[in-house]
Amino acid sequence: MINPFGLLTRRVRGFRVIDIAAVGVIVVTALATYAFKTSAGAEDADSLGIEGQIVAEQQQIRLLHAELAKLDDPTRIEALSSQYLGMGAETAKQDISEVDLGRIASRPAAPAPVLTPSPAPDDPEATPTSVETPPSSASSPRPAAPPVHARAG
């Protein structure tokens, strides 16, 4: 019969087999531990890089919110509209009632301006345009719109 514990006492070139197996297990365990630690360090560096990107994106978002608040400021919009569009604050004359809407809708509108290109002699790339109003057709006024009625309920 074979002795199962004979492997523990058997010697190969002066070393017990169990000692050689133990050294092999220790070497494999050390190499696996080193590999796991190296991969964990790489993942930690990646997570720090991602966290840095998150912080940078949050700063960019805060800057964009501040810029949006500046651009969306009503006083700035009012100043730009009066400077470039000649618009001002609404007056009491501009406020109308529902009764006046039917009268305004039935009034013929002025024709829209037509943009026509004008030649630029010096700059071939520039295409300035001039605004010309088409001749008004007094003989064919715009048909009247039906009056607006408010629904109850």
C-alpha angles and dihedrals in degrees: 000000000000118000109227091201092052089087089064093057099035116110129214115194091337098313127100113243092232091056091052091049091049092051089049092051091048092050092048091047092050093049092047091049091050091049093049092047092050093050091046090052091051091050090048090053090049091051091050089052091050091048088052090052090050091052091048091049091049090052090049090050091051090050091050091049090051091049091048090051089051094048092044094053108129093217090054092049091048092050092048093047092051093044100046105020101032090236125147141179117305114266130206090254090063094055113094135183130234091258092060093052093076091051092049093047093053093052113098113252125231112255116261117254117257121222114223125182117242120204118251110212098196105036116047092188096054117089107186118182132211127208118237125178115221118237112274117247104219092172095066111042120188113269115257117259117235114261118266115243123193116228120228118229 
